[in-house]
Structures are given as C-alpha cells and as structure tokens.
Amino acid sequence: MYPRSQFPPTRSPRFLRARGLTLALITSTLLLGGCLDDDDDDNDTPIPDSTAELTLPNGQIKGIVKGNSLVWYGLPYAQPPVGELRWRAPLPPNDWDETLDASKRAEECVQAETTQRWERTARMVGSEDCLYLDVYRPQRPDYQNEELPVYVWIHGGSNNFGTTKQYDLEALAERSDVVVVAVQYRLGPLGWFFHPDVQTGGADALSDSGNFGTLDHIRALEWIQDNIAAFGGDPQNVMITGESAGGHNVLNLMVSEQSTGLFTRAVSQSGSMNTRSTETARASANAHIEWVIRLREDRKTPDAPITAEAAEAMRINMEAAGTLADYLAETDGRDFYQAVFNYDRLAAYGAIEDGTVVPQGGWMPAFRSGNFNNVPVILGANQYEQKAFMPLYGAAIKPLGIPSGEHSWMDLIDVAHGESDLSLDTVLPTAQDKAVYEMTGYYGGQAWRAKYVDELAQVISTHQPNTYAYEFRWGTEAGPSPFDFIYGAGHSAEIHFFFGSGDGLFGLPFTETNRPGREELEDAMMDYLADFVRNGNPNGEFSSDQPSWLSWNEATDEEKLIVFNANEDQALVERTAATSLAQVDSAWTEAMTTAGLVPAQQNTLRQLFGQSPHPLP
C-alpha cells in the first residue's frame, strides 16, 4: 500500500448477519493507509467491562467493550526496540506488575505524516517504542473457552508508514466470528536497514539480516502462539493477511524459514514491491546515512549546507575510524525520516534477501522449488490499481504533453473531491486525453495483477493445490461520476469490503444508490474469507449461497480468477481468464501506439505504472 486516504465519518450502520451469532448493529470507522488519525476514539463511547480483563503470561490486561465486541488496544508483543535494541531482532516483552490499560491505541511507529490525499508532509510522527498489537473478538459469555480462528492483519504503507490506529475491526470480528489481531511493526530505515556498522558480525544472524520489520511480524506471530488462547483464539488456526506492502510482507513470511509453523493460511491483497539483494540494501543504507549526515550538519550551519559529496566523505571516514555506529545510535529516530524527506524521496522498502530471514533470490526460487511455508493461499489485485496513484504523478507526466491543455493529472484530485471549479472535461479536454488516462489505468492495473497474482499463483499452485485468486472490480461501474473514471477499482478499494466497514476509497464512492449492490458484495467477500480461515478453502458454511470459488488447479484455463463486482442492486461474482505480464505489455504497447503516443511517452508511462518481470532462476 502506498500513501492513501483516511475515511471520513462512518456510513450509516447496517445489520450484519453472521451464522451462529446474534444479529448485531455495528458502527465502526475504518481509517486506511497513510493518513494518521489524531482522535484515537471512535464516535461511540467504549465502556470498560470486567469481561475484558485477562491474565497473560506477562501480566494482567484490561480492554474495553465496543458494541458487541471486546477490544484490547496496544498490547506489547516485544520489548521496545530503542537504545541498544534499535536494529536488533525483537525480544519477547517484559512482565508488568499492575494491570495494563488496553483501552487506548498505541503510538504509531516513526514515519512521515501522510495526508488524506496521499501526499507526504514535512511533519514526522510516531515513536520507536511502537511494537504493539490490537485484538478484537465477539463478546460472548465464557469466550475464553472458545477456539476461534485467528485473523491477523498486517497493514500496508510501502513499509514506510501505517499504524493499527487506521483500522477498527469489530465488524470483521463479529461477522466472521474470529479473533482479529492487527500488528504494528518498524518501518522505513528503522525497519529494513542493512549495514555492517550496525550489525553484530555474525554473532546474531537475525539482527544481521536487516529485516527488522519482517522479524517484528514473526515475533507477533510467536506472541499469538503463546497468548491468543486467552482471548478464545486457536493458535493452530492462524491466517495472515495484508494489503499492498502488507501483502508483500505476507509473501515474505511464506518464504521465511523463521516463520515456519506460525500460520496456517495466507492472503495477499494487492501484494507488491520486490525483495532486494544485500548489495542493493547496503547501497540504500549508505544513502540514508549520508542524508542523515547532511541533516545534522546543515542544522549546525544552515547558511552553509554541505554537499552530497562531503556527506559521502564523512560517512566513509567514520566507517574507517569505527565511529559510525555511535553516530547513528545517537541520531533521533525521526531524523532518519526527516533526512530522506529533506534530500530525496521516501521509497518503498522491500525485504532484504539476506539468506537467513528472507532467502537469497527472494520469493520466486523458493516458490518454484516448493521450499516455502506451504499453506493455502489467496492472491488478489484490483482492476485499476494504478488509478489511485496516477493523479499524484501529474508533474512527471505533464512535460510529455499528457494531458493536452493547461492542466495536469494532479488536478483530477480536486475534481474527484468536488473541491474545484474544474471538471473532468476541463482537465482531460480531448478524447485522446481520456483514452490515455483510461488505458494507463487499465493496463497498469492488469500488469500489477499479472505479476503479483496470476504468475505467482501459477507457480505456487504447482506445490499448493489450495491456491486461489481474485480480481476486485467494484467502483468502475457502480461508483458515482467522476470517481468511477478517475479512481474506479483503485488500489486499496477492496479493504472496505473485506472488513465490512468504511466509506470507500478516499471516502468518495459509497452512495445510497449503490448501497444494495455493494453491501451484498461486502457480505460475499467477508463470507469467503470466513470459510477460508477455517478450512483453507473459501467455500463452506459462510459462503454456501455464493458462487463456487475454484482453486487455480480446479479452474479451467479460461476461468482462473474469481471477480468481485456489483452493480447498484446486486453483487456480481463471476470468473475471468488468467493473463501474463508479457500479454499485458504487448496489448498495452498496441493500445498506446494506436492512440498516437510516441516512444518517449510510452516508455515513461510503462516505467511509472508498469511492472518488471519476476527474475528468472
């Protein structure tokens, strides 16, 4: 997941049906992606209750009652990764003496604030003391004696932003009758940092991996094994799920030997980003260090900033003198983000192929050989993934003459939000302008799906028969105008449907007119995953009235993926054909050529919104 929006106030509540459960009226606010929520409380008033008191191995906790759910916020699953524990594998949490108040959300991990429009700000937020998780479950008498499936949510955010404060998951826990665990983890240069001056020289192979965020995920899963039974959860039935960078992290866990036996199902929603070699990760760490040097030196002499070359020389000299580790240790955690913001751009942080936590060569050699945590898996993507980002690239596209006229794709953000006198026809004044925007969004989305769904599913399914795939399409037809054209089924739009709450992508598409169809689609999507978490198969008791979701091996060549869509009145769940990245790229080139785009325009659009092939063995 890349920078994204926060949802506005919740839509009107509706009754959610759940087999075996009392009908419950749920009101929840789902805050998604990059915008941080300064108000930790929801519109309802949570009531502390003795039923939310538990004793864990580390001590007693007291959560809250929210509607028909029990919720525990901010539970520590590791020691704070501060001081000497920065850039170290996480350790189990320390014991506490007094009852831990689990009624307030934990502070987010250090990151750069992101606005509702998916734009970075210069404000750095969060704390290095951030390894906490939230637990949700249905409220029932004697719930501790139950063994409900466990639904683990790993948030997205390019692995450089995000927090559990962005999500309220009571509706998911109640409808699917599961224990939900949402996990925070170290981000950016504090979460993935590979440099010998902060490593142990082989004394601690896990810490030397540089994959601290990945190790946080593993530590959280270990915590679940040790603690979730106290919440009425089954540690032998754990499903890991994540979207975008969270999906990337799910795939990392699938190939990591360190996570063996810690989960039984996996779901990657719009999983993306590539893993990185240690050489690439080392170069990235060098760059980060030099940005930090520039930041700290420029603060001393703001009227005489040092050059990039001088910062590089200082890094090399400190490495030679053996003083770099101390220099980095005394640097404030937020400054690692501030430095990137000041001198470069904040990139995505793919996991590092260290050979201990993540295998050398990344995912594909492991998946091809069958040497991975071989559990049932669902892979999915959205039809127009890239349309959620395309307006943000307006400045990069405009010098190419895209679109014609005086405006850029960036102006489409104001058009979509109704905050401008501009219209879609003003920003995209010609038929060609609209055709270029549409084909870029469509083929960019299809390239994403081909690489991270179809081609991965083809490989994984040779070893795991319970491999399933989907394409999410809602919003392109049933969404209101001009949202349907500007964003449609864009990146992250499916999360609202899998969670059964929220107001849709950027808070724009949900209307009274499209309510019947989209709510029926929400029900269907939640029910499929309720069955999958129980059986490793999305077909079962919950989804018994839905179309059968065929596994990749069961499906014919023409019908590999299930399609999640709806019109205004009803859900439209069907199947569609698989594709390959080569097929998508060929069709995209033909479409751009037919539209009259010159090679420079074609290459830039493909570079920004296309995908590179998976590496060969």
Secondary structure, 3 states (H helix, E strand, C coil): CCCCCCCCCCCCCEEECCCCCCCEEECCCCCCCCECCCCCCCCCCCEEEEEEEEEECCEEEEEEEECCEEEEEEEECCCCCCHHHCCCCCCCCCCCCCCEECCCCCCCECEEEECCCCCEEEEEECECCCCEEEEEEECCCCHHHCCEEEEEEECCCCCCCCCHHHCCCHHHHHHHCCEEEEECCCCHHHHECCCHHHCCCCCCHHHHCCEHHHHHHHHHHHHHHHHHHHHCEEEEEEEEEEECHHHHHHHHHHHCHHHCCCCCEEEEECCCCCCECHHHHHHHHHHHHHHHHHHHHHHHCCCCCCCHHHHHHHHHHHHHHCCHHHHHHCCCHHHHHHHHHHHCCCCCCCCECCCCCCCCCCHHHHHHHCCCCCCCEEEEEECCHHHHCHHHHHHHHHHHCCCCCCCCCCHHHHHHHCCCCCCHHHHCCCHHHHHHHHHHHHHHHHHHHHHHHHHHHHHHCCCCCCEEEEEECCCCCCCCCCHHHHCCCCCCCCHHHHHCCCCCHHHCCCCCCCHHHHHHHHHHHHHHHHHHHHHCCCCCCCCCCCCCCCCCCCCCCCCCEEEEEECCCCEEEEEECCCCHHHHHHHHHHHHHHCCCCHHHHHHHHHHHCCCCCCCC
